[in-house]
Amino acid sequence: MDSVFFYRNNIKAASRSGALQKIKIALQPNISVAGWPTEAGSNALAGFKALENATVAEHAVKAGAQLIGYTRMSEFGFGLKNSMAGSALQKKAADVELVLDLAGEARLAALRAGVCGFKPSYGLVSRFGLAGLIPSMEAISILSMNIKNIRGILQAVAGADERDSSMPEEKTPDLKPTKIDPKKTTLGVIKENLSEMPAKERESFDRKLNEFKKAGFSVKELPFPNFSQFLAVHQIVGSVEASSCAGRYDSVRYGKREPQAKNWNEMYLSSRGAAFGTLLKSYLIQGAYFQFESYAAYENACRLRARLVAQMKNLTAQADFIIIPAVNQAASENPATLAETYTQFIYTVFANVTGQPVLFLPDKSGAGFQFTAARLGDGQLLSLGEYLQGGGEK
């Protein structure tokens, strides 16, 4: 077993004529593939083997793709500690990686690997068969060297799934390519993002904006005074959902059971104490605090979330796409605490809170940028990416 893969076992395509012929897909081990050790990077699922395929895995194989193995991941996908997301693409062992995005992990992994990363709109891709953590914010996301692969995967796996009760009852949007005309396209920039950037980061961002202007795009500054509040909302709402979700890992159905316990209560407490790593444990404890000691703060965060979603909807109505930086250069590359982990996601958590799609594109500067659109504008967002990745070809 190499350092990238947790488990290797090629599954051949179910179709010889599907749209994903010859596409090799690596997955994180929280996406179920029947018979594979779906441990989600956690002792809480140690030794667990999936009983059936996740919907995304099932649809990808039916469309002609090969599942080649599980890559190493952070515990339940939270943060990037121990994650090897993107490495299978760098080593050319896979054409596509399916990676969970809880707060921006997939996009930052794409940045680290120098590849494209796409988080789809919430509810567009089924979560059935996912060992998730934050049900209302997480999304199975797609990493690849090129947008064409991302679109192909999305077309194959998107759509209603009666086995996923969290999916909204709405029509699947058209995911076919559309023409991008820069002269008829407006890129929005959040004014507060610009003012809060360090000088060096701002200089790089301004250079990119000038490139877009020279290419014919209209660039428009848009005010969003409350943008920084996305981080607090995610921390509170996300931790409460995570704490609630993690309750299922009680050592009765999943995970290792502590052998020295004298009764079921002691077994439950000691086993849960051993099930999670320090970072995730601190997140779950924070969630429990808001659940049981400060529920009013959780309710306020939910209300604030609704207002932020409405404000972002208003913003996306004023521009075709919005460009946002991806990396917080002040963040630690190896965060050790919960606070340091969240500092990485200053520019990314908004999309998990609102459920809108985001496309990360690498840049020669090494930083890269995020592009977002209104929720369910996934097809148009990928068309923008194809246009930009193709060097401006129509």
C-alpha positions as CSV (number, residue, x, y, z in Angstrom):
1,M,0.0,0.0,0.0
2,D,1.5,3.4,-1.0
3,S,1.2,6.6,1.0
4,V,-1.5,8.0,-1.2
5,F,-3.9,5.1,-1.2
6,F,-5.6,3.6,1.8
7,Y,-7.0,0.7,-0.2
8,R,-6.5,-0.4,-3.9
9,N,-8.9,-2.7,-5.7
10,N,-10.0,-1.8,-9.2
11,I,-13.7,-2.2,-10.0
12,K,-14.3,-2.6,-13.7
13,A,-16.9,-0.5,-15.5
14,A,-20.4,-2.0,-15.8
15,S,-20.8,-0.4,-19.2
16,R,-18.5,-0.5,-22.3
17,S,-20.3,2.4,-23.9
18,G,-20.8,4.9,-21.1
19,A,-19.8,8.5,-21.1
20,L,-17.0,7.9,-18.6
21,Q,-15.1,5.2,-20.5
22,K,-11.4,5.0,-19.5
23,I,-12.0,7.4,-16.6
24,K,-10.3,6.1,-13.4
25,I,-11.8,7.4,-10.2
26,A,-10.2,7.5,-6.7
27,L,-12.5,8.0,-3.8
28,Q,-12.1,8.9,-0.1
29,P,-13.0,6.0,2.3
30,N,-16.2,7.6,3.5
31,I,-17.9,7.0,0.2
32,S,-19.3,3.4,0.3
33,V,-18.2,0.8,-2.2
34,A,-19.5,-2.7,-1.3
35,G,-16.9,-4.8,0.4
36,W,-14.3,-2.0,0.7
37,P,-13.1,-0.9,4.1
38,T,-15.1,2.3,4.5
39,E,-13.4,3.6,7.6
40,A,-13.6,7.4,6.9
41,G,-10.1,7.9,8.4
42,S,-11.5,7.3,11.9
43,N,-11.2,4.6,14.6
44,A,-15.0,5.1,15.0
45,L,-15.4,3.0,11.8
46,A,-12.3,0.7,12.2
47,G,-12.9,-2.6,10.4
48,F,-16.2,-1.5,8.8
49,K,-16.8,-2.7,5.3
50,A,-19.5,-1.2,3.2
51,L,-22.6,-3.3,2.6
52,E,-23.6,-1.5,-0.6
53,N,-22.5,1.1,-3.0
54,A,-23.0,4.8,-2.5
55,T,-25.2,6.3,-5.3
56,V,-22.3,8.3,-6.7
57,A,-20.1,5.1,-7.0
58,E,-23.0,3.2,-8.5
59,H,-23.8,5.8,-11.1
60,A,-20.1,6.3,-12.0
61,V,-19.5,2.6,-12.7
62,K,-22.7,2.3,-14.7
63,A,-21.5,5.2,-16.9
64,G,-18.3,3.3,-17.7
65,A,-15.8,4.6,-15.0
66,Q,-13.4,2.4,-13.0
67,L,-13.1,2.8,-9.3
68,I,-9.5,2.2,-8.5
69,G,-9.3,2.7,-4.7
70,Y,-9.6,4.8,-1.6
71,T,-7.2,7.6,-0.9
72,R,-6.0,8.6,2.6
73,M,-8.2,11.2,4.3
74,S,-8.6,13.3,7.4
75,E,-11.0,12.1,10.0
76,F,-14.5,12.1,8.5
77,G,-13.1,14.7,6.0
78,F,-12.9,17.5,8.5
79,G,-9.8,19.7,7.8
80,L,-6.8,18.5,5.8
81,K,-4.7,16.7,8.5
82,N,-3.5,13.4,7.1
83,S,-5.4,14.0,3.9
84,M,-3.8,12.9,0.6
85,A,-6.7,14.3,-1.5
86,G,-5.3,15.4,-4.9
87,S,-2.2,13.3,-4.7
88,A,-3.6,10.5,-6.9
89,L,-4.1,13.1,-9.7
90,Q,-0.6,14.4,-9.2
91,K,0.9,10.9,-9.5
92,K,-1.4,10.3,-12.5
93,A,-2.9,7.2,-10.8
94,A,-6.4,8.6,-11.3
95,D,-8.2,11.0,-13.6
96,V,-10.7,12.1,-11.0
97,E,-11.0,12.1,-7.2
98,L,-14.2,12.3,-5.3
99,V,-13.6,14.3,-2.1
100,L,-15.9,15.5,0.7
101,D,-16.1,19.2,1.1
102,L,-17.3,20.3,4.5
103,A,-15.8,23.7,4.8
104,G,-13.6,24.0,1.7
105,E,-11.4,20.9,2.1
106,A,-11.9,19.8,-1.5
107,R,-11.0,23.2,-2.9
108,L,-7.9,23.7,-0.7
109,A,-6.8,20.2,-1.7
110,A,-7.2,21.1,-5.3
111,L,-5.1,24.2,-4.7
112,R,-2.4,22.2,-2.9
113,A,-2.3,19.7,-5.8
114,G,-2.5,22.3,-8.6
115,V,-5.7,20.8,-10.1
116,C,-9.3,21.9,-10.6
117,G,-11.8,21.4,-7.8
118,F,-15.6,21.6,-8.0
119,K,-18.1,21.7,-5.1
120,P,-21.6,21.2,-6.6
121,S,-24.8,22.8,-5.4
122,Y,-26.2,21.3,-2.2
123,G,-28.8,18.7,-3.1
124,L,-27.6,18.1,-6.6
125,V,-25.6,15.0,-5.8
126,S,-26.9,12.3,-3.6
127,R,-25.3,11.7,-0.2
128,F,-26.6,8.2,0.1
129,G,-23.8,5.9,1.1
130,L,-21.7,8.7,2.5
131,A,-20.3,8.5,6.1
132,G,-20.7,12.2,6.5
133,L,-20.5,14.7,9.4
134,I,-22.4,17.9,8.6
135,P,-25.5,16.9,6.7
136,S,-26.8,20.4,5.7
137,M,-23.4,21.7,4.5
138,E,-21.3,18.8,3.1
139,A,-21.0,17.9,-0.6
140,I,-19.2,15.1,-2.5
141,S,-16.9,17.2,-4.7
142,I,-14.9,16.5,-7.8
143,L,-11.1,17.0,-8.4
144,S,-9.5,16.6,-11.8
145,M,-6.9,18.2,-14.1
146,N,-9.6,19.4,-16.5
147,I,-13.1,20.6,-16.4
148,K,-14.3,18.2,-19.0
149,N,-13.8,15.3,-16.6
150,I,-15.6,17.2,-13.8
151,R,-18.6,17.9,-16.1
152,G,-18.7,14.3,-17.2
153,I,-18.7,13.0,-13.6
154,L,-21.4,15.5,-12.5
155,Q,-23.7,14.6,-15.4
156,A,-23.4,11.0,-14.5
157,V,-24.0,11.3,-10.8
158,A,-26.3,14.3,-10.4
159,G,-30.1,14.0,-10.0
160,A,-32.8,12.8,-7.7
161,D,-32.3,9.8,-5.5
162,E,-35.2,8.5,-3.4
163,R,-32.7,6.9,-1.0
164,D,-31.4,10.3,0.1
165,S,-34.2,12.0,2.0
166,S,-32.1,15.2,2.4
167,M,-32.3,16.0,-1.3
168,P,-34.7,18.8,-2.2
169,E,-37.6,18.0,-4.5
170,E,-36.5,20.1,-7.5
171,K,-35.7,19.7,-11.2
172,T,-32.1,18.8,-12.0
173,P,-30.6,21.8,-13.9
174,D,-29.2,21.5,-17.4
175,L,-25.6,20.6,-17.1
176,K,-24.7,20.8,-20.8
177,P,-21.9,23.3,-21.9
178,T,-23.0,26.8,-22.8
179,K,-21.2,29.5,-24.7
180,I,-19.4,32.2,-22.6
181,D,-19.1,35.6,-24.2
182,P,-16.9,37.8,-22.0
183,K,-18.5,41.0,-23.4
184,K,-21.8,39.8,-22.0
185,T,-20.5,38.4,-18.7
186,T,-20.1,40.2,-15.4
187,L,-17.8,39.0,-12.7
188,G,-18.6,40.3,-9.2
189,V,-16.0,40.9,-6.6
190,I,-16.9,41.2,-2.9
191,K,-15.7,44.6,-1.7
192,E,-14.9,43.5,1.8
193,N,-12.7,40.7,0.6
194,L,-10.6,43.2,-1.3
195,S,-10.2,45.6,1.7
196,E,-9.2,42.8,4.1
197,M,-6.6,41.2,2.0
198,P,-2.9,41.6,2.9
199,A,-1.0,43.8,0.4
200,K,0.8,41.0,-1.4
201,E,-2.4,38.9,-1.7
202,R,-4.3,41.9,-2.9
203,E,-1.7,42.7,-5.6
204,S,-2.0,39.2,-7.0
205,F,-5.8,39.3,-6.9
206,D,-5.8,42.7,-8.7
207,R,-3.5,41.4,-11.4
208,K,-6.0,38.6,-12.1
209,L,-8.9,41.0,-12.2
210,N,-7.0,43.1,-14.8
211,E,-6.5,40.0,-16.9
212,F,-10.3,39.5,-16.9
213,K,-10.9,43.1,-17.8
214,K,-8.5,42.8,-20.8
215,A,-10.3,39.7,-21.9
216,G,-13.5,41.7,-22.1
217,F,-15.2,40.7,-18.9
218,S,-17.0,43.4,-16.9
219,V,-15.8,43.4,-13.3
220,K,-18.1,44.8,-10.7
221,E,-17.5,45.4,-6.9
222,L,-20.3,44.2,-4.7
223,P,-20.8,45.1,-1.0
224,F,-21.2,42.2,1.5
225,P,-20.5,43.6,4.9
226,N,-21.5,40.4,6.7
227,F,-19.3,38.0,4.6
228,S,-17.0,37.4,7.6
229,Q,-20.0,36.0,9.6
230,F,-20.1,32.9,7.4
231,L,-17.2,31.5,9.5
232,A,-19.1,31.9,12.9
233,V,-22.3,30.4,11.4
234,H,-20.4,27.4,10.1
235,Q,-18.5,26.9,13.4
236,I,-21.7,26.8,15.4
237,V,-24.2,25.1,13.1
238,G,-21.6,22.7,11.7
239,S,-20.3,21.6,15.1
240,V,-23.9,21.0,16.4
241,E,-24.7,18.8,13.3
242,A,-21.4,17.0,13.7
243,S,-22.0,16.3,17.4
244,S,-25.4,14.9,16.6
245,C,-24.2,12.8,13.7
246,A,-21.3,11.3,15.6
247,G,-23.7,10.0,18.2
248,R,-24.2,6.9,16.0
249,Y,-20.7,5.8,16.6
250,D,-21.3,4.1,19.9
251,S,-19.1,0.9,19.5
252,V,-22.3,-1.2,19.4
253,R,-22.9,-1.0,15.6
254,Y,-19.5,0.5,14.4
255,G,-16.0,0.8,15.6
256,K,-13.8,-0.9,18.2
257,R,-15.3,-1.6,21.6
258,E,-13.2,-0.9,24.8
259,P,-12.8,-4.4,26.4
260,Q,-12.4,-3.4,30.0
261,A,-15.7,-1.7,30.5
262,K,-17.8,-3.0,33.5
263,N,-21.2,-1.9,32.2
264,W,-22.8,-0.6,29.0
265,N,-22.5,3.1,30.1
266,E,-18.8,2.8,30.8
267,M,-18.4,0.9,27.5
268,Y,-20.1,3.7,25.6
269,L,-18.2,6.5,27.2
270,S,-14.7,4.9,27.0
271,S,-15.3,3.6,23.5
272,R,-16.4,7.1,22.2
273,G,-13.4,8.6,24.0
274,A,-11.1,6.3,22.0
275,A,-13.0,6.6,18.7
276,F,-12.1,10.1,17.7
277,G,-8.9,12.1,17.3
278,T,-8.2,15.3,19.2
279,L,-9.2,17.7,16.5
280,L,-12.6,16.1,15.8
281,K,-13.2,15.5,19.4
282,S,-12.8,19.2,20.2
283,Y,-15.3,20.0,17.4
284,L,-17.8,17.5,18.8
285,I,-17.4,18.9,22.3
286,Q,-18.0,22.4,20.9
287,G,-21.2,21.2,19.2
288,A,-22.4,19.5,22.3
289,Y,-21.9,22.8,24.2
290,F,-24.2,24.7,21.8
291,Q,-26.7,21.8,21.8
292,F,-27.1,21.5,25.6
293,E,-25.6,24.6,27.2
294,S,-26.1,27.5,24.8
295,Y,-28.9,26.5,22.5
296,A,-29.9,30.1,22.0
297,A,-26.6,30.8,20.3
298,Y,-27.3,27.9,17.9
299,E,-30.8,29.3,17.2
300,N,-29.3,32.7,16.5
301,A,-26.7,31.1,14.2
302,C,-29.5,29.4,12.2
303,R,-31.3,32.8,11.9
304,L,-28.1,34.5,10.7
305,R,-27.6,31.7,8.2
306,A,-30.9,32.3,6.7
307,R,-30.1,36.1,6.4
308,L,-26.7,35.3,4.8
309,V,-28.2,33.0,2.3
310,A,-30.7,35.7,1.3
311,Q,-27.9,38.3,1.0
312,M,-25.8,36.0,-1.1
313,K,-28.8,35.3,-3.4
314,N,-29.2,39.0,-3.9
315,L,-25.5,39.3,-4.7
316,T,-25.5,36.5,-7.3
317,A,-28.4,38.3,-9.0
318,Q,-26.2,41.3,-9.7
319,A,-23.4,39.4,-11.5
320,D,-23.1,36.2,-13.6
321,F,-20.3,34.9,-11.5
322,I,-18.4,36.0,-8.4
323,I,-14.7,35.6,-8.0
324,I,-13.3,35.0,-4.5
325,P,-9.8,34.2,-3.3
326,A,-9.2,30.7,-2.1
327,V,-6.3,30.7,0.3
328,N,-5.8,32.7,3.5
329,Q,-2.1,33.2,3.4
330,A,-2.1,34.0,7.1
331,A,-3.3,30.5,8.0
332,S,-1.0,27.8,9.3
333,E,-0.2,25.1,6.8
334,N,-0.3,22.5,9.5
335,P,-3.1,23.6,11.9
336,A,-3.0,22.0,15.3
337,T,-6.2,23.4,16.8
338,L,-9.8,24.0,15.9
339,A,-9.3,27.7,15.6
340,E,-6.3,27.3,13.3
341,T,-8.2,24.8,11.2
342,Y,-11.0,27.3,10.6
343,T,-8.6,30.0,9.8
344,Q,-7.8,28.1,6.6
345,F,-11.4,28.3,5.5
346,I,-12.1,32.0,5.8
347,Y,-12.7,32.3,2.0
348,T,-14.4,28.9,1.5
349,V,-17.0,28.2,4.1
350,F,-19.6,30.6,2.6
351,A,-20.5,28.0,-0.1
352,N,-21.1,25.3,2.4
353,V,-23.4,27.6,4.4
354,T,-25.4,28.7,1.3
355,G,-25.3,25.5,-0.7
356,Q,-24.1,27.2,-3.9
357,P,-21.6,25.7,-6.4
358,V,-18.0,26.7,-6.4
359,L,-15.2,26.1,-8.9
360,F,-11.6,26.3,-8.0
361,L,-9.1,27.0,-10.8
362,P,-5.4,26.8,-10.3
363,D,-3.3,29.8,-11.3
364,K,0.3,30.3,-12.4
365,S,0.8,32.4,-9.2
366,G,0.3,29.2,-7.2
367,A,-2.7,30.6,-5.3
368,G,-5.7,30.0,-7.6
369,F,-9.2,31.5,-7.4
370,Q,-12.7,30.4,-6.6
371,F,-15.6,31.2,-8.9
372,T,-19.2,30.9,-7.7
373,A,-22.7,31.3,-9.1
374,A,-26.3,31.1,-7.9
375,R,-27.4,27.7,-6.5
376,L,-28.0,25.2,-9.3
377,G,-26.0,27.3,-11.7
378,D,-23.5,24.4,-11.9
379,G,-23.6,24.0,-15.6
380,Q,-22.9,27.6,-16.4
381,L,-20.1,27.7,-13.8
382,L,-18.4,24.8,-15.4
383,S,-18.7,26.5,-18.8
384,L,-16.9,29.5,-17.4
385,G,-14.2,27.1,-16.2
386,E,-13.9,25.5,-19.6
387,Y,-13.7,28.9,-21.3
388,L,-10.9,30.0,-18.9
389,Q,-9.0,26.7,-18.9
390,G,-9.2,26.7,-22.7
391,G,-7.3,30.0,-22.9
392,G,-10.3,32.0,-23.7
393,E,-11.6,29.9,-26.6
394,K,-15.3,30.2,-27.3
